[in-house]
Amino acid sequence: MRVVRRHLHWPSPAMAVALTALFVALGGTSYSVARLAKDSVTSNAIKNGAVHRADLAANAVDTAKVADHTLLAADFKAGQLPAGPQGVAGPIGPKGDPGATRLIVRTSSGHGVQRTDCLPGEAATGGGGHSPDGYVIASIPANHPLAPWAPNGPPVEYPSPTSWEARALKVEVSNSGTVTAVRDADVTTWVVCAAP
């Protein structure tokens, strides 16, 4: 029987150089990782927005690291910021006119021109008119019955109006569409009176 013997050969010089380079490379990586863990991380190694609140150690941010004039009142707990001194009260102004204590709507009906008056001491604050069988052609606050129909037009201002007037007309039209007559119509007026 033939016995095969294997001979142990030392690695070739090329293999020795390759193995040495591999050990140096692995050892260098381990050294770099150990060195990185030991040293602090620079801002160049951190991606923008990658550091979160949970990543910060307690008391890691102090006044030196906060930009001046950047914190808001909302950043502090209630009661943390001292209140300022009480301001000085300003002068008391004059007493205003007494306002209306009640509003009353008064109505009346008539034909053609109709006016509804407030009672003495009341002021007209609004009003209007309605015609059940015609058209209201004017609705206006007034102090006297002819105010809306004055030859030169109504006055520019009504000092303390106390009534409301309206005028209503009825237009009669033929079958051909021609206006045959214009007559006064029934009208109801109302005035909103403010009482002191």
Residue pairs with C-beta under 8 A, 6 or more apart in sequence:
11 19
73 81
98 196
100 123
100 125
100 194
100 195
100 196
101 195
101 196
102 194
102 195
103 125
103 192
103 193
103 194
103 195
104 118
104 122
104 192
104 193
104 195
105 190
105 191
105 192
105 193
106 116
106 117
106 118
106 119
106 190
106 191
106 193
107 116
107 188
107 189
107 190
107 191
108 114
108 115
108 116
108 188
108 189
109 186
109 187
109 188
109 189
110 186
110 187
110 189
111 184
111 185
111 186
111 187
112 167
112 168
112 169
112 184
112 185
112 187
113 145
113 149
113 165
113 166
113 167
113 184
113 187
114 129
114 165
114 166
114 167
114 168
114 187
114 188
114 189
115 142
115 145
115 163
115 164
115 165
115 189
116 127
116 163
116 164
116 165
116 189
116 190
116 191
117 162
117 163
117 191
118 124
118 162
118 163
118 191
118 193
119 193
119 195
121 195
121 196
122 162
122 193
122 194
122 195
123 160
123 161
123 162
123 193
123 194
124 141
124 161
124 162
124 163
124 164
124 191
124 192
124 193
124 194
125 192
125 193
125 194
126 164
126 191
126 192
127 139
127 141
127 164
127 189
127 190
127 191
127 192
128 139
128 164
128 166
128 189
128 190
129 136
129 138
129 139
129 164
129 165
129 166
129 167
129 168
129 187
129 188
129 189
129 190
130 136
130 166
130 187
130 188
131 168
131 170
131 185
131 186
131 187
131 188
132 186
132 188
133 170
133 185
133 186
134 168
134 169
134 170
134 171
134 184
134 185
134 186
134 187
135 168
135 169
135 170
135 171
135 185
136 166
136 167
136 168
136 187
137 167
137 168
137 169
138 148
138 165
138 166
138 167
139 164
139 165
139 166
139 189
140 147
140 148
140 154
140 164
140 165
140 166
141 158
141 161
141 163
141 164
141 165
141 191
142 148
142 154
142 158
142 161
142 163
142 164
142 165
143 158
143 159
143 160
143 161
143 162
143 163
145 165
147 154
147 155
147 158
147 165
148 154
148 165
148 167
149 167
163 191
164 189
164 190
164 191
165 189
166 187
166 189
167 187
168 184
168 185
168 186
168 187
169 182
169 183
169 184
169 185
170 182
170 183
170 184
170 185
171 179
171 181
171 182
172 179
172 180
172 181
172 182
172 183
173 179
173 180
174 180
